[in-house]
Amino acid sequence: TPELVLARLGRVLPHRNDPVVEYTDHLAGTISGDLSGLRVAVDCANGASSTTIVRLLRQVECGYEIRFREPDGLNINDGCGSTHLGQLKERVRKGDFDLGIAFDGDADRCLIVDENGEELDGDRIMAVCAARMQQEGKLRGGAFVATVLSNMGLHAYAKQKNMRIECSNVGDRYVLEKMLETGYNLGREQAGHENFL
């Protein structure tokens, strides 16, 4: 009977906290410094970041413009997001933004364009994150994980800054596995998956 089936399925318990609030509060708490003068163009790919990005950007008090944040279940990544940077690049160039951020549909990956609308290489993003974490004493083991595809410039930069790189196979799962194996808390895969533990 339907009643027996429902009884075996379990029940949904009310949640006291809103997960969007918890998540964006956590993200905002990882940012130090004043971002109030920053102007950011964001492409949500009509995906998951559509529900969190406005609250986060308001919390860090930067200026922003958000596009592609109306998911309908069919338009995710459709000509937008991190797999289609053309529109974001153009918007940053024409809109006097400091940078542009493009997420993919499930928001586990992002790519960045600079104030000229030029895509920043993933190794540069990794270098900036690692250097900042090292400066703040947060880069566990003085090292981070990159893939075997990372360029020699990243290795030279890390050496110059007294950081080490542990290389993994290509793929975000391999980066994460290597991070868990070594205990390091930063890793990146070139497609835009940044891992912070």
Residue, then its C-alpha position, 0 to 999 in steps of 0.5 A: t500500500p502507499e502508506l507502507v511505502l511512505a513509512r519506509l522512505g523516511r521523512v524530511l526534517p525541517h532544517r533550521n539553517d538555510p544552506v545558501v546562507e551557510y555557504t555564502d557566509h562561509l565563502a565571505g568569511t574566507i575573504s579578507g580586505d576591502l573589495s568595495g571598489l572592485r567591479v565584477a562581471v559574473d556569468c552564472a551559466n544559468g546554473a547553480s551559482s545563480t542562487t548564491i552569487v548575489r548574496l555573496l557579492r552583496q556581503v563582500e560589498c563589491g560592484y557587480e553585474i550578473r548575467f545568465r542567472e535564469p535557469d529553466g532546466l534546459n539553458i544551463n551552459d547554453g552559449c554561456g558560462s565557463t565553456h563559452l567565454g566570448q560574451l563575458k570577455e566582451r562585457v568586461r571590455k565594454g563595461d569597465f569591469d576589473l574582472g569577469i568570472a564565469f562559472d559552469g552549470d554546477a558551479d564546481r568550476c570557474l574561469i576568470v578574465d582580466e580587465n582587458g577581457e583576456e582569459l587568465d591561465g589556470d596556472r596564474i590563478m593557482a600562483v596567486c592563490a598559493a602565494r596569498m595563502q602562503q603569505e597568510g600562513k595558510l598554505r599547508g606544508g608550503a605546497f599545493v597540488a597541480t596536474v602534470l599539464s601545469n607549465m614550467g612557469l608555475h614551477a619556477y614561480a613556486k620555487q622562487k617563492n619557496m613553495r613546492i608543487e605536487c603533481s597529479n594526473v589530469g582530472d579534478r578527482y586526481v587532484l583531490e586524491k593527491m591533496l588528501e594523500t599529502g595533506y595539502n589544502l590547495g589544488r587546481e585542475q586546468a579546466g577550472h576546478e579549484n580545490f580548497l580544503 
